[in-house]
Amino acid sequence: MNIVSLLGHFSQFALVGCAAAIGHYGLLILLSEGFGTAPVPASGAGFILGAAISYALNYRYVFRSDQSHAPTAFKFLTVATLGLCLNSLIMALLTTGAGLHYLLAQVSATATVMVWSYAGNRCWTFAMGDPKA
């Protein structure tokens, strides 16, 4: 895949990420503001919702996978679990450690985890299905 195709493919991944982020941030804000949940667990819950949205859209539209869901979902969940750990670590460091507002911390976490998720999913989860970007 050449650099132009790779950038186009990453753009599709980022667009799906926007849909996942709406779910993630929506639940994060609802839990934090509406229920007084601490930022790290609220972000974790939002991350799980976003991951479900991301899997469905990435499987179908970005990577156009024809692989069986069982092994693909396992790989996706592995990448997502590591992403959740990274997200939670960044959120804890930036909210509790540095005292940043939880939404600013989440933006930083999202940017970092997005790069990790794209690399992990492109190179491992959906590696058998060559992207048609």
C-alpha positions, -999 to 999 in steps of 0.1 A, spaced: 0 0 0 15 34 -10 15 64 13 -15 80 -5 -36 48 0 -24 45 35 -34 81 43 -68 75 27 -73 43 46 -63 60 79 -88 88 71 -116 62 68 -104 47 101 -105 82 117 -140 88 104 -152 56 120 -133 68 151 -155 99 151 -186 78 153 -170 57 181 -159 89 199 -195 102 199 -205 71 219 -174 72 240 -175 109 249 -213 109 252 -212 81 278 -182 97 295 -200 130 299 -233 114 309 -216 94 336 -194 122 348 -219 150 348 -251 132 353 -241 105 378 -209 119 393 -188 90 382 -150 96 385 -133 103 351 -112 72 348 -141 46 352 -165 69 332 -139 70 304 -135 32 306 -172 26 302 -173 51 273 -143 33 257 -161 0 258 -191 15 240 -168 32 215 -150 -1 209 -182 -19 200 -192 8 175 -156 8 161 -155 -30 156 -188 -31 137 -179 -2 114 -143 -12 109 -151 -48 101 -177 -38 76 -165 -6 60 -129 3 66 -112 -31 64 -141 -48 45 -132 -81 62 -144 -114 50 -128 -132 80 -149 -151 105 -161 -130 134 -148 -152 162 -110 -149 156 -113 -114 143 -133 -103 173 -108 -119 196 -79 -100 180 -99 -68 180 -107 -72 217 -70 -78 224 -60 -46 206 -90 -28 223 -81 -41 258 -45 -28 254 -60 5 242 -83 6 272 -53 2 295 -35 29 277 -65 52 278 -70 46 315 -34 52 323 -34 85 304 -66 96 319 -53 88 355 -20 106 348 -37 137 334 -67 140 356 -54 128 390 -17 134 384 -17 167 365 -52 180 375 -64 185 339 -101 187 332 -113 152 322 -123 162 287 -89 177 279 -73 145 293 -96 124 271 -87 143 239 -50 134 247 -58 98 254 -80 95 223 -52 108 200 -27 83 214 -50 53 215 -62 61 179 -26 56 166 -22 24 186 -56 10 175 -50 17 138 -16 1 138 -28 -30 158 -60 -35 138 -44 -29 104 -13 -51 110 -29 -78 131 -67 -79 135 -76 -74 98 -42 -83 83 -56 -111 61 -81 -88 45 -61 -62 24 -78 -28 28 -95 -15 -3 -89 21 4 
